[in-house]
């Protein structure tokens, strides 16, 4: 676990990692991964992981729901600096 945390902390600053504290309990993100993709010249896409076959859609209603869920989770998360501190503390605990 320590090596995995070290690898996360070594990622470039263009990768944003935010920790959602477990002390908050259940949150909107527990329903599964939220995979959104966008380009300058196309509609935003949502990829939903499924047991047998992943589904990709550009349905605006579904994309908006997924985006709203992502934003709720992100709103509960620690900021980037606090998240890095939490990861470093966890890494130190795994050292022993």
The first five atom37 places (N, CA, C, CB, O) and aatype in JSON, in Angstrom:
{
  "aatype": [20, 20, 20, 20, 20, 20, 20, 20, 20, 20, 20, 20, 20, 20, 20, 20, 20, 20, 20, 20, 20, 20, 20, 20, 20, 20, 20, 20, 20, 20, 20, 20, 20, 20, 20, 20, 20, 20, 20, 20, 20, 20, 20, 20, 20, 20, 20, 20, 20, 20, 20, 20, 20, 20, 20, 20, 20, 20, 20, 20, 20, 20, 20, 20, 20, 20, 20, 20, 20, 20, 20, 20, 20, 20, 20, 20, 20, 20, 20, 20, 20, 20, 20, 20, 20, 20, 20, 20, 20, 20, 20, 20, 20, 20, 20, 20],
  "atom_mask": [
    [1, 1, 1, 1, 1],
    [1, 1, 1, 1, 1],
    [1, 1, 1, 1, 1],
    [1, 1, 1, 1, 1],
    [1, 1, 1, 1, 1],
    [1, 1, 1, 1, 1],
    [1, 1, 1, 1, 1],
    [1, 1, 1, 1, 1],
    [1, 1, 1, 1, 1],
    [1, 1, 1, 1, 1],
    [1, 1, 1, 1, 1],
    [1, 1, 1, 1, 1],
    [1, 1, 1, 1, 1],
    [1, 1, 1, 1, 1],
    [1, 1, 1, 1, 1],
    [1, 1, 1, 1, 1],
    [1, 1, 1, 1, 1],
    [1, 1, 1, 1, 1],
    [1, 1, 1, 1, 1],
    [1, 1, 1, 1, 1],
    [1, 1, 1, 1, 1],
    [1, 1, 1, 1, 1],
    [1, 1, 1, 1, 1],
    [1, 1, 1, 1, 1],
    [1, 1, 1, 1, 1],
    [1, 1, 1, 1, 1],
    [1, 1, 1, 1, 1],
    [1, 1, 1, 1, 1],
    [1, 1, 1, 1, 1],
    [1, 1, 1, 1, 1],
    [1, 1, 1, 1, 1],
    [1, 1, 1, 1, 1],
    [1, 1, 1, 1, 1],
    [1, 1, 1, 1, 1],
    [1, 1, 1, 1, 1],
    [1, 1, 1, 1, 1],
    [1, 1, 1, 1, 1],
    [1, 1, 1, 1, 1],
    [1, 1, 1, 1, 1],
    [1, 1, 1, 1, 1],
    [1, 1, 1, 1, 1],
    [1, 1, 1, 1, 1],
    [1, 1, 1, 1, 1],
    [1, 1, 1, 1, 1],
    [1, 1, 1, 1, 1],
    [1, 1, 1, 1, 1],
    [1, 1, 1, 1, 1],
    [1, 1, 1, 1, 1],
    [1, 1, 1, 1, 1],
    [1, 1, 1, 1, 1],
    [1, 1, 1, 1, 1],
    [1, 1, 1, 1, 1],
    [1, 1, 1, 1, 1],
    [1, 1, 1, 1, 1],
    [1, 1, 1, 1, 1],
    [1, 1, 1, 1, 1],
    [1, 1, 1, 1, 1],
    [1, 1, 1, 1, 1],
    [1, 1, 1, 1, 1],
    [1, 1, 1, 1, 1],
    [1, 1, 1, 1, 1],
    [1, 1, 1, 1, 1],
    [1, 1, 1, 1, 1],
    [1, 1, 1, 1, 1],
    [1, 1, 1, 1, 1],
    [1, 1, 1, 1, 1],
    [1, 1, 1, 1, 1],
    [1, 1, 1, 1, 1],
    [1, 1, 1, 1, 1],
    [1, 1, 1, 1, 1],
    [1, 1, 1, 1, 1],
    [1, 1, 1, 1, 1],
    [1, 1, 1, 1, 1],
    [1, 1, 1, 1, 1],
    [1, 1, 1, 1, 1],
    [1, 1, 1, 1, 1],
    [1, 1, 1, 1, 1],
    [1, 1, 1, 1, 1],
    [1, 1, 1, 1, 1],
    [1, 1, 1, 1, 1],
    [1, 1, 1, 1, 1],
    [1, 1, 1, 1, 1],
    [1, 1, 1, 1, 1],
    [1, 1, 1, 1, 1],
    [1, 1, 1, 1, 1],
    [1, 1, 1, 1, 1],
    [1, 1, 1, 1, 1],
    [1, 1, 1, 1, 1],
    [1, 1, 1, 1, 1],
    [1, 1, 1, 1, 1],
    [1, 1, 1, 1, 1],
    [1, 1, 1, 1, 1],
    [1, 1, 1, 1, 1],
    [1, 1, 1, 1, 1],
    [1, 1, 1, 1, 1],
    [1, 1, 1, 1, 1]
  ],
  "atom_positions": [
    [[0.82, -1.19, 0.0], [0.0, 0.0, 0.0], [0.87, 1.26, 0.0], [-0.93, -0.01, 1.2], [0.54, 2.25, -0.65]],
    [[1.95, 1.21, 0.71], [2.84, 2.37, 0.79], [3.36, 2.74, -0.6], [4.03, 2.08, 1.74], [3.41, 3.92, -0.95]],
    [[3.74, 1.76, -1.39], [4.24, 2.03, -2.75], [3.16, 2.65, -3.62], [4.76, 0.74, -3.41], [3.44, 3.54, -4.42]],
    [[1.93, 2.19, -3.48], [0.84, 2.74, -4.27], [0.6, 4.21, -3.91], [-0.45, 1.93, -4.06], [0.4, 5.05, -4.78]],
    [[0.63, 4.51, -2.62], [0.45, 5.89, -2.19], [1.6, 6.76, -2.68], [0.34, 5.97, -0.66], [1.4, 7.9, -3.09]],
    [[2.81, 6.22, -2.63], [3.98, 6.95, -3.12], [3.83, 7.26, -4.6], [5.27, 6.14, -2.86], [4.18, 8.36, -5.04]],
    [[3.32, 6.31, -5.37], [3.12, 6.54, -6.81], [2.07, 7.62, -7.05], [2.71, 5.23, -7.51], [2.21, 8.44, -7.95]],
    [[1.01, 7.62, -6.25], [-0.01, 8.67, -6.39], [0.58, 10.05, -6.1], [-1.19, 8.41, -5.46], [0.31, 11.01, -6.82]],
    [[1.39, 10.13, -5.06], [2.0, 11.41, -4.69], [3.03, 11.87, -5.71], [2.65, 11.31, -3.32], [3.32, 13.07, -5.79]],
    [[3.59, 10.95, -6.49], [4.6, 11.29, -7.49], [4.0, 11.73, -8.83], [5.52, 10.1, -7.7], [4.73, 12.16, -9.72]],
    [[2.69, 11.61, -8.98], [2.06, 12.0, -10.24], [2.23, 13.5, -10.48], [0.55, 11.63, -10.24], [2.33, 14.27, -9.53]],
    [[2.28, 13.91, -11.75], [2.45, 15.34, -12.05], [1.26, 16.15, -11.55], [2.64, 15.56, -13.56], [0.17, 15.61, -11.33]],
    [[1.47, 17.44, -11.37], [0.43, 18.31, -10.82], [-0.77, 18.45, -11.76], [1.01, 19.68, -10.53], [-1.81, 18.98, -11.36]],
    [[-0.63, 17.99, -13.01], [-1.77, 18.02, -13.92], [-2.82, 16.97, -13.56], [-1.3, 17.82, -15.36], [-3.96, 17.04, -14.03]],
    [[-2.43, 16.0, -12.73], [-3.37, 14.98, -12.25], [-3.87, 15.45, -10.88], [-2.69, 13.55, -12.16], [-3.09, 15.62, -9.95]],
    [[-5.17, 15.65, -10.78], [-5.76, 16.13, -9.54], [-6.3, 14.95, -8.75], [-6.88, 17.16, -9.83], [-7.13, 14.19, -9.23]],
    [[-5.79, 14.82, -7.52], [-6.27, 13.77, -6.62], [-6.9, 14.46, -5.42], [-5.11, 12.8, -6.19], [-6.27, 15.28, -4.76]],
    [[-8.15, 14.1, -5.16], [-8.84, 14.64, -3.99], [-9.39, 13.47, -3.19], [-9.99, 15.63, -4.4], [-10.0, 12.55, -3.74]],
    [[-9.17, 13.52, -1.88], [-9.61, 12.46, -0.98], [-10.96, 12.82, -0.39], [-8.56, 12.22, 0.13], [-11.16, 13.95, 0.08]],
    [[-11.88, 11.87, -0.41], [-13.14, 12.04, 0.29], [-12.99, 11.32, 1.63], [-14.37, 11.47, -0.55], [-12.85, 10.1, 1.66]],
    [[-13.01, 12.07, 2.73], [-12.79, 11.44, 4.03], [-13.87, 10.4, 4.36], [-12.76, 12.5, 5.12], [-15.06, 10.63, 4.13]],
    [[-13.43, 9.28, 4.88], [-14.37, 8.24, 5.27], [-15.29, 8.68, 6.39], [-13.63, 7.0, 5.68], [-16.38, 8.13, 6.55]],
    [[-14.85, 9.67, 7.16], [-15.65, 10.16, 8.28], [-16.96, 10.79, 7.81], [-14.85, 11.17, 9.1], [-17.88, 10.97, 8.61]],
    [[-17.06, 11.14, 6.53], [-18.29, 11.72, 6.0], [-19.38, 10.68, 5.8], [-18.02, 12.43, 4.69], [-20.55, 11.02, 5.64]],
    [[-18.98, 9.41, 5.8], [-19.96, 8.36, 5.58], [-20.28, 8.2, 4.1], [-21.24, 8.64, 6.35], [-19.46, 8.52, 3.24]],
    [[-21.47, 7.69, 3.83], [-21.88, 7.43, 2.45], [-21.93, 8.73, 1.66], [-23.25, 6.72, 2.41], [-22.26, 9.79, 2.2]],
    [[-21.61, 8.63, 0.37], [-21.69, 9.8, -0.51], [-22.2, 9.37, -1.88], [-20.31, 10.5, -0.64], [-22.32, 8.17, -2.17]],
    [[-22.49, 10.33, -2.71], [-23.09, 10.07, -4.01], [-22.2, 9.24, -4.93], [-23.41, 11.37, -4.69], [-22.7, 8.64, -5.88]],
    [[-20.9, 9.18, -4.67], [-19.99, 8.46, -5.54], [-19.92, 6.97, -5.3], [-18.65, 9.03, -5.41], [-19.23, 6.26, -6.03]],
    [[-20.6, 6.47, -4.29], [-20.53, 5.05, -3.98], [-21.25, 4.18, -5.0], [-21.11, 4.8, -2.61], [-21.14, 2.95, -4.96]],
    [[-21.97, 4.8, -5.92], [-22.68, 4.04, -6.94], [-21.77, 3.5, -8.03], [-23.74, 4.89, -7.55], [-22.21, 2.68, -8.83]],
    [[-20.53, 3.95, -8.08], [-19.6, 3.46, -9.09], [-18.8, 4.59, -9.71], [-20.33, 2.72, -10.16], [-19.0, 5.76, -9.4]],
    [[-17.9, 4.19, -10.58], [-17.02, 5.16, -11.24], [-17.82, 6.08, -12.15], [-15.94, 4.43, -12.05], [-18.83, 5.69, -12.74]],
    [[-17.35, 7.32, -12.26], [-17.96, 8.3, -13.15], [-16.92, 8.64, -14.21], [-18.44, 9.6, -12.37], [-15.92, 9.3, -13.92]],
    [[-17.15, 8.19, -15.42], [-16.22, 8.37, -16.52], [-16.82, 9.33, -17.54], [-15.87, 7.01, -17.18], [-17.66, 8.94, -18.35]],
    [[-16.37, 10.57, -17.5], [-16.83, 11.58, -18.44], [-15.68, 11.98, -19.35], [-17.41, 12.82, -17.7], [-14.53, 12.08, -18.9]],
    [[-15.98, 12.21, -20.61], [-14.95, 12.63, -21.56], [-15.52, 13.72, -22.45], [-14.44, 11.42, -22.42], [-16.7, 13.69, -22.82]],
    [[-14.68, 14.69, -22.77], [-15.14, 15.79, -23.63], [-14.01, 16.23, -24.54], [-15.65, 16.98, -22.78], [-12.83, 16.1, -24.2]],
    [[-14.38, 16.74, -25.69], [-13.43, 17.35, -26.62], [-13.99, 18.72, -27.0], [-13.2, 16.44, -27.9], [-15.14, 19.04, -26.69]],
    [[-13.18, 19.51, -27.65], [-13.64, 20.83, -28.08], [-14.71, 20.77, -29.15], [-12.47, 21.65, -28.58], [-15.55, 21.66, -29.26]],
    [[-14.68, 19.71, -29.96], [-15.58, 19.66, -31.12], [-16.62, 18.57, -31.07], [-14.77, 19.5, -32.35], [-17.2, 18.23, -32.1]],
    [[-16.89, 18.01, -29.9], [-17.88, 16.95, -29.83], [-18.65, 17.01, -28.52], [-17.22, 15.59, -29.98], [-18.27, 17.74, -27.6]],
    [[-19.73, 16.23, -28.44], [-20.51, 16.23, -27.21], [-19.77, 15.5, -26.08], [-21.88, 15.57, -27.45], [-18.92, 14.65, -26.32]],
    [[-20.12, 15.86, -24.86], [-19.54, 15.16, -23.71], [-20.1, 13.74, -23.69], [-19.85, 15.91, -22.37], [-21.27, 13.51, -24.0]],
    [[-19.23, 12.8, -23.32], [-19.62, 11.39, -23.3], [-19.57, 10.86, -21.87], [-18.71, 10.55, -24.22], [-18.76, 11.31, -21.06]],
    [[-20.43, 9.9, -21.59], [-20.44, 9.19, -20.32], [-20.24, 7.72, -20.61], [-21.77, 9.43, -19.54], [-20.93, 7.14, -21.44]],
    [[-19.28, 7.11, -19.93], [-19.08, 5.67, -20.02], [-19.51, 5.08, -18.7], [-17.58, 5.32, -20.35], [-18.95, 5.4, -17.65]],
    [[-20.51, 4.21, -18.74], [-21.02, 3.55, -17.54], [-20.49, 2.12, -17.52], [-22.57, 3.57, -17.5], [-20.7, 1.35, -18.45]],
    [[-19.81, 1.79, -16.43], [-19.31, 0.43, -16.28], [-20.48, -0.5, -15.98], [-18.24, 0.35, -15.16], [-21.32, -0.21, -15.13]],
    [[-20.51, -1.6, -16.68], [-21.57, -2.59, -16.46], [-20.93, -3.97, -16.29], [-22.59, -2.59, -17.64], [-19.77, -4.18, -16.66]],
    [[-21.68, -4.87, -15.73], [-21.18, -6.21, -15.45], [-20.69, -6.92, -16.71], [-22.25, -7.03, -14.78], [-19.63, -7.54, -16.7]],
    [[-21.45, -6.82, -17.78], [-21.11, -7.56, -19.0], [-20.53, -6.66, -20.08], [-22.33, -8.27, -19.53], [-19.57, -7.03, -20.75]],
    [[-21.12, -5.48, -20.26], [-20.72, -4.62, -21.37], [-20.83, -3.16, -20.95], [-21.59, -4.9, -22.62], [-21.91, -2.7, -20.58]],
    [[-19.73, -2.43, -21.01], [-19.77, -1.0, -20.68], [-20.64, -0.28, -21.71], [-18.34, -0.39, -20.65], [-20.72, -0.69, -22.86]],
    [[-21.29, 0.79, -21.27], [-22.17, 1.56, -22.13], [-21.62, 2.97, -22.28], [-23.61, 1.58, -21.57], [-21.25, 3.6, -21.29]],
    [[-21.57, 3.47, -23.5], [-21.13, 4.84, -23.77], [-22.33, 5.59, -24.35], [-19.9, 4.87, -24.75], [-23.01, 5.1, -25.25]],
    [[-22.57, 6.79, -23.82], [-23.7, 7.59, -24.31], [-23.33, 9.07, -24.32], [-24.95, 7.35, -23.44], [-22.49, 9.53, -23.55]],
    [[-23.99, 9.79, -25.2], [-23.88, 11.25, -25.19], [-25.24, 11.85, -24.87], [-23.35, 11.77, -26.55], [-25.48, 13.04, -25.12]],
    [[-26.14, 11.04, -24.32], [-27.46, 11.5, -23.91], [-27.29, 12.64, -22.89], [-28.31, 10.33, -23.31], [-26.76, 12.42, -21.81]],
    [[-27.74, 13.84, -23.25], [-27.49, 15.0, -22.39], [-28.05, 14.85, -20.97], [-28.07, 16.23, -23.02], [-27.45, 15.34, -20.01]],
    [[-29.18, 14.18, -20.83], [-29.78, 14.0, -19.5], [-28.88, 13.14, -18.63], [-31.2, 13.36, -19.62], [-28.63, 13.47, -17.47]],
    [[-28.38, 12.04, -19.17], [-27.52, 11.13, -18.41], [-26.16, 11.77, -18.13], [-27.32, 9.81, -19.17], [-25.61, 11.63, -17.03]],
    [[-25.63, 12.48, -19.11], [-24.34, 13.17, -18.92], [-24.47, 14.21, -17.81], [-23.86, 13.83, -20.25], [-23.58, 14.33, -16.97]],
    [[-25.57, 14.98, -17.8], [-25.78, 16.0, -16.77], [-25.93, 15.37, -15.39], [-27.03, 16.83, -17.09], [-25.39, 15.89, -14.41]],
    [[-26.65, 14.24, -15.29], [-26.8, 13.55, -14.0], [-25.45, 13.06, -13.49], [-27.78, 12.36, -14.14], [-25.13, 13.22, -12.31]],
    [[-24.66, 12.48, -14.37], [-23.34, 11.99, -13.96], [-22.44, 13.14, -13.55], [-22.68, 11.17, -15.09], [-21.72, 13.05, -12.56]],
    [[-22.49, 14.23, -14.29], [-21.67, 15.39, -13.98], [-22.08, 16.0, -12.64], [-21.79, 16.45, -15.1], [-21.23, 16.4, -11.85]],
    [[-23.38, 16.05, -12.37], [-23.86, 16.57, -11.09], [-23.41, 15.68, -9.94], [-25.4, 16.69, -11.1], [-23.04, 16.17, -8.88]],
    [[-23.45, 14.37, -10.14], [-22.99, 13.43, -9.11], [-21.51, 13.63, -8.85], [-23.27, 11.97, -9.53], [-21.08, 13.67, -7.7]],
    [[-20.73, 13.75, -9.92], [-19.29, 13.99, -9.78], [-19.02, 15.26, -8.98], [-18.63, 14.08, -11.17], [-18.16, 15.28, -8.1]],
    [[-19.75, 16.3, -9.29], [-19.56, 17.58, -8.59], [-19.95, 17.5, -7.12], [-20.36, 18.67, -9.28], [-19.33, 18.16, -6.29]],
    [[-20.98, 16.7, -6.79], [-21.35, 16.51, -5.39], [-20.23, 15.79, -4.63], [-22.67, 15.72, -5.27], [-19.9, 16.17, -3.51]],
    [[-19.66, 14.76, -5.24], [-18.56, 14.03, -4.61], [-17.37, 14.96, -4.44], [-18.17, 12.79, -5.44], [-16.75, 15.0, -3.38]],
    [[-17.05, 15.69, -5.47], [-15.91, 16.61, -5.42], [-16.12, 17.69, -4.36], [-15.69, 17.25, -6.79], [-15.16, 18.15, -3.74]],
    [[-17.36, 18.1, -4.17], [-17.68, 19.08, -3.14], [-17.43, 18.55, -1.73], [-19.11, 19.51, -3.28], [-17.14, 19.32, -0.82]],
    [[-17.56, 17.23, -1.55], [-17.3, 16.61, -0.25], [-15.82, 16.33, -0.03], [-18.09, 15.32, -0.13], [-15.4, 16.07, 1.1]],
    [[-15.03, 16.37, -1.09], [-13.62, 16.0, -1.01], [-12.78, 17.1, -0.38], [-13.08, 15.67, -2.39], [-13.14, 18.28, -0.41]],
    [[-11.66, 16.67, 0.18], [-10.67, 17.63, 0.67], [-10.06, 18.35, -0.52], [-9.56, 16.92, 1.53], [-10.07, 17.83, -1.63]],
    [[-9.52, 19.56, -0.3], [-8.85, 20.23, -1.42], [-7.55, 19.48, -1.73], [-8.57, 21.73, -1.08], [-7.17, 18.56, -1.01]],
    [[-6.89, 19.88, -2.8], [-5.71, 19.15, -3.28], [-4.61, 19.11, -2.23], [-5.17, 19.8, -4.57], [-4.01, 18.05, -2.01]],
    [[-4.33, 20.22, -1.57], [-3.27, 20.26, -0.56], [-3.6, 19.35, 0.62], [-3.04, 21.7, -0.06], [-2.76, 18.58, 1.09]],
    [[-4.85, 19.44, 1.11], [-5.26, 18.6, 2.24], [-5.26, 17.12, 1.84], [-6.66, 19.01, 2.73], [-4.93, 16.25, 2.65]],
    [[-5.63, 16.84, 0.6], [-5.64, 15.45, 0.12], [-4.22, 14.89, 0.09], [-6.27, 15.37, -1.28], [-4.0, 13.74, 0.49]],
    [[-3.26, 15.68, -0.39], [-1.86, 15.24, -0.41], [-1.37, 14.98, 1.01], [-0.96, 16.3, -1.11], [-0.65, 14.01, 1.26]],
    [[-1.75, 15.85, 1.94], [-1.36, 15.65, 3.34], [-1.95, 14.35, 3.86], [-1.82, 16.84, 4.21], [-1.26, 13.58, 4.54]],
    [[-3.21, 14.09, 3.56], [-3.86, 12.86, 4.03], [-3.19, 11.63, 3.43], [-5.37, 12.87, 3.66], [-3.01, 10.62, 4.12]],
    [[-2.81, 11.69, 2.15], [-2.12, 10.56, 1.52], [-0.74, 10.35, 2.14], [-1.98, 10.79, 0.0], [-0.32, 9.21, 2.37]],
    [[-0.03, 11.44, 2.42], [1.3, 11.33, 3.05], [1.18, 10.73, 4.45], [1.98, 12.74, 3.13], [1.98, 9.87, 4.83]],
    [[0.19, 11.17, 5.21], [-0.02, 10.6, 6.54], [-0.33, 9.1, 6.47], [-1.17, 11.33, 7.26], [0.18, 8.32, 7.27]],
    [[-1.14, 8.71, 5.51], [-1.47, 7.3, 5.34], [-0.22, 6.51, 4.94], [-2.59, 7.12, 4.28], [-0.01, 5.39, 5.42]],
    [[0.59, 7.09, 4.06], [1.82, 6.43, 3.64], [2.75, 6.21, 4.83], [2.53, 7.25, 2.54], [3.37, 5.15, 4.96]],
    [[2.85, 7.21, 5.7], [3.69, 7.09, 6.89], [3.17, 5.99, 7.82], [3.75, 8.44, 7.64], [3.96, 5.25, 8.41]],
    [[1.86, 5.87, 7.95], [1.28, 4.8, 8.78], [1.59, 3.42, 8.22], [-0.24, 4.99, 8.89], [1.78, 2.47, 8.98]],
    [[1.64, 3.3, 6.89], [1.92, 2.01, 6.27], [3.4, 1.65, 6.33], [1.46, 2.03, 4.82], [3.77, 0.51, 6.05]],
    [[4.22, 2.6, 6.7], [5.66, 2.35, 6.77], [6.01, 1.37, 7.89], [6.42, 3.67, 6.98], [6.95, 0.58, 7.75]],
    [[5.27, 1.41, 8.97], [5.58, 0.56, 10.12], [4.91, -0.78, 10.03], [5.19, 1.23, 11.41], [5.07, -1.62, 10.92]]
  ]
}
